[in-house]
Amino acid sequence: MPELKLGDLSITYLAKTSDRCKNATLKIRRDLTVEVVIPSGEKINVEDFLKKESKWIQRKYDELSRSKKTIEPNRILYRGKYYPIERESESGRLGDVEFTGNKLIVHINEGADPQSLIHNWMKSETSSYVRGKVDELSKRFDVEVKNIYIRSISKWGLCSRNGDLTFNWHLIALPEELSEYIILHEFAHLSEFNHSKRFKKELSKMCPDFSERQQRLGSYFTV
């Protein structure tokens, strides 16, 4: 991918066209690549456009560079705190994961993939938390949820028009107040399938400090 110097910042960028946008837009991806989307048929000097938006790029780049990643080579983010990861090879034991309260121990047998073990453990922890919290909140707010799914998705949570909720399997990495906020956000979508003023009014009934929680959520990556 091409590179461009913006002041003290060197960026790599990707330009693509789309029939769905009317104006050129920018997005910084999780790998810190800048993505430029150009309306089909328009001729835009990409580097000039990036230079024009350099202040915004610098600000977003700084924000994302400071963001917390949920899984790193030697530590994991669990319920808002980082814990070290230890790997132990044990030929006579099935590969599994054990959380001791101050570290995560990955017991690896011959042929076991430690990343898959961590993935499965986090997914199980997220599923257990989400189902318990949804049950609690459903009773509190008299909300009906049809199906719950824990999957690999690009967002923290999704709500379908038929009342199904899907959550990112990394959800258990977040502090309680943020993971709860994500569930409440999707609850509000069950009655308002948009982000209108009515949606925000509905969300504020369930979570009065949702704006503050939403802002804090911006400091977390999901990968």
C-alpha positions as CSV (number, residue, x, y, z in Angstrom):
1,M,0.0,0.0,0.0
2,P,1.2,3.6,-0.7
3,E,2.6,5.7,2.1
4,L,2.3,9.4,2.8
5,K,4.0,11.7,5.3
6,L,1.7,14.0,7.2
7,G,3.8,16.2,9.4
8,D,5.6,13.9,11.9
9,L,3.2,11.0,11.0
10,S,3.8,8.5,8.3
11,I,0.7,6.6,7.2
12,T,-0.2,3.9,4.8
13,Y,-3.5,4.3,3.0
14,L,-5.9,2.4,0.8
15,A,-8.2,4.1,-1.8
16,K,-11.4,2.5,-3.2
17,T,-14.5,3.6,-4.9
18,S,-18.2,3.1,-4.0
19,D,-21.6,3.6,-5.6
20,R,-23.1,4.1,-2.1
21,C,-21.4,7.4,-1.1
22,K,-21.9,10.9,-2.4
23,N,-18.8,12.4,-0.9
24,A,-15.2,11.2,-0.2
25,T,-14.9,9.7,3.3
26,L,-12.1,8.7,5.6
27,K,-11.8,5.8,8.0
28,I,-8.9,4.6,10.1
29,R,-8.9,0.8,10.3
30,R,-7.8,-1.2,13.4
31,D,-4.4,-1.9,11.8
32,L,-4.0,1.9,11.6
33,T,-4.3,2.0,7.8
34,V,-6.2,5.0,6.5
35,E,-9.1,4.0,4.1
36,V,-10.3,6.6,1.6
37,V,-13.7,5.9,-0.1
38,I,-14.3,7.9,-3.3
39,P,-17.7,8.1,-5.0
40,S,-17.7,6.2,-8.3
41,G,-17.0,8.4,-11.3
42,E,-15.4,11.2,-9.3
43,K,-11.7,12.1,-9.8
44,I,-10.0,13.1,-6.5
45,N,-6.4,13.5,-5.8
46,V,-6.1,11.2,-2.8
47,E,-2.9,12.6,-1.3
48,D,-4.3,16.2,-1.5
49,F,-7.5,15.0,0.2
50,L,-5.4,13.3,3.0
51,K,-3.3,16.4,3.5
52,K,-6.5,18.5,3.8
53,E,-7.8,16.1,6.5
54,S,-4.4,15.7,8.3
55,K,-5.5,17.2,11.6
56,W,-8.4,14.7,11.9
57,I,-6.2,11.8,10.8
58,Q,-3.6,12.7,13.5
59,R,-6.2,13.0,16.2
60,K,-7.9,9.6,15.3
61,Y,-4.5,7.9,14.9
62,D,-3.4,9.1,18.4
63,E,-6.7,7.8,19.9
64,L,-6.4,4.4,18.2
65,S,-2.7,4.1,19.1
66,R,-3.6,4.4,22.8
67,S,-6.5,2.0,22.5
68,K,-6.5,-1.2,24.6
69,K,-6.4,-4.5,22.7
70,T,-8.1,-7.4,24.3
71,I,-5.6,-10.1,23.5
72,E,-1.8,-9.5,23.3
73,P,1.0,-12.0,23.0
74,N,1.6,-12.3,26.7
75,R,-1.4,-10.8,28.4
76,I,-5.2,-10.7,28.1
77,L,-7.8,-8.1,29.0
78,Y,-10.5,-9.7,31.2
79,R,-13.4,-7.8,32.8
80,G,-11.5,-4.5,32.4
81,K,-8.0,-5.6,33.7
82,Y,-5.0,-7.1,32.1
83,Y,-3.7,-10.5,33.3
84,P,-0.5,-12.3,32.2
85,I,-0.8,-15.4,30.1
86,E,1.2,-18.5,31.0
87,R,1.6,-21.5,28.7
88,E,2.2,-24.9,30.2
89,S,2.9,-28.0,28.1
90,E,1.3,-31.1,29.6
91,S,1.2,-34.2,27.5
92,G,-1.2,-36.1,29.7
93,R,-3.8,-33.4,29.9
94,L,-6.4,-32.2,27.5
95,G,-5.8,-28.7,26.2
96,D,-7.7,-26.2,28.3
97,V,-7.6,-22.8,30.0
98,E,-7.6,-22.0,33.7
99,F,-8.1,-18.5,35.2
100,T,-6.6,-18.4,38.7
101,G,-7.7,-14.9,39.6
102,N,-4.3,-13.3,38.8
103,K,-3.3,-15.0,35.6
104,L,-4.5,-17.1,32.7
105,I,-2.9,-20.5,32.4
106,V,-3.1,-22.2,29.0
107,H,-2.5,-26.0,29.4
108,I,-1.3,-27.2,26.0
109,N,-1.1,-30.8,25.0
110,E,0.6,-32.0,21.9
111,G,-1.3,-30.7,18.9
112,A,-3.3,-28.1,20.8
113,D,-3.5,-24.6,19.5
114,P,-3.2,-22.1,22.4
115,Q,-4.9,-19.3,20.4
116,S,-7.9,-21.5,19.8
117,L,-8.0,-22.5,23.5
118,I,-8.0,-18.8,24.5
119,H,-10.7,-18.0,21.9
120,N,-13.0,-20.8,23.1
121,W,-12.5,-19.8,26.7
122,M,-13.3,-16.1,26.1
123,K,-16.3,-17.1,24.0
124,S,-17.6,-19.3,26.8
125,E,-17.0,-16.6,29.4
126,T,-18.8,-14.0,27.2
127,S,-21.7,-16.4,26.6
128,S,-22.2,-17.1,30.3
129,Y,-22.0,-13.4,31.2
130,V,-24.3,-12.2,28.4
131,R,-27.0,-14.8,29.0
132,G,-27.1,-14.1,32.7
133,K,-27.2,-10.3,32.2
134,V,-29.8,-10.5,29.5
135,D,-32.0,-12.6,31.8
136,E,-31.6,-10.0,34.6
137,L,-32.2,-7.0,32.4
138,S,-35.1,-8.6,30.5
139,K,-37.0,-9.0,33.8
140,R,-36.0,-5.5,35.0
141,F,-37.2,-3.7,31.9
142,D,-39.8,-6.2,30.7
143,V,-38.0,-6.7,27.4
144,E,-38.3,-9.9,25.3
145,V,-35.2,-11.3,23.6
146,K,-35.8,-14.1,21.1
147,N,-32.3,-15.5,20.5
148,I,-28.8,-14.7,21.7
149,Y,-25.7,-15.3,19.6
150,I,-22.0,-15.0,20.5
151,R,-19.9,-14.6,17.4
152,S,-17.0,-12.9,15.7
153,I,-18.4,-9.6,14.4
154,S,-16.9,-6.2,13.6
155,K,-19.1,-4.4,16.3
156,W,-19.6,-5.1,20.0
157,G,-23.3,-5.9,19.5
158,L,-26.0,-6.2,16.9
159,C,-29.8,-6.3,17.0
160,S,-32.0,-7.8,14.2
161,R,-35.5,-6.7,13.3
162,N,-36.9,-10.0,14.6
163,G,-35.5,-9.5,18.1
164,D,-32.3,-11.6,18.0
165,L,-29.2,-10.1,19.7
166,T,-25.6,-10.9,18.6
167,F,-22.6,-10.0,20.7
168,N,-18.9,-10.0,20.0
169,W,-17.1,-12.9,21.7
170,H,-14.5,-10.4,23.1
171,L,-17.2,-8.7,25.3
172,I,-16.0,-10.3,28.5
173,A,-12.8,-8.2,28.1
174,L,-14.6,-5.0,29.0
175,P,-15.4,-3.6,32.5
176,E,-18.8,-4.5,33.8
177,E,-20.3,-1.1,33.2
178,L,-19.3,-1.1,29.5
179,S,-20.4,-4.6,28.7
180,E,-23.7,-3.9,30.4
181,Y,-24.0,-0.7,28.3
182,I,-23.6,-2.7,25.1
183,I,-26.4,-5.0,26.1
184,L,-28.6,-2.1,27.1
185,H,-27.8,-0.3,23.8
186,E,-29.1,-3.4,21.9
187,F,-32.1,-3.6,24.2
188,A,-33.1,0.0,23.1
189,H,-32.9,-1.1,19.5
190,L,-35.6,-3.7,20.1
191,S,-38.1,-0.8,20.3
192,E,-36.2,1.8,18.1
193,F,-34.3,0.2,15.2
194,N,-32.2,3.3,14.5
195,H,-30.1,6.0,16.3
196,S,-32.8,8.7,16.3
197,K,-33.7,11.0,19.2
198,R,-36.4,8.5,20.2
199,F,-33.7,5.8,20.4
200,K,-31.5,7.9,22.6
201,K,-34.5,8.8,24.8
202,E,-35.3,5.1,25.2
203,L,-31.6,4.3,25.9
204,S,-31.4,7.1,28.5
205,K,-34.3,5.5,30.4
206,M,-32.3,2.3,30.8
207,C,-28.9,3.8,31.1
208,P,-28.9,7.5,32.1
209,D,-25.1,7.9,31.7
210,F,-24.9,6.1,28.3
211,S,-23.0,9.0,26.7
212,E,-20.1,8.7,29.2
213,R,-20.1,4.9,28.9
214,Q,-20.1,5.2,25.1
215,Q,-17.2,7.5,25.1
216,R,-15.1,5.2,27.3
217,L,-15.9,2.3,25.0
218,G,-14.0,4.1,22.2
219,S,-10.7,3.3,23.9
220,Y,-11.1,-0.5,23.3
221,F,-10.2,-2.5,20.2
222,T,-12.1,-5.8,19.8
223,V,-9.0,-7.7,18.5
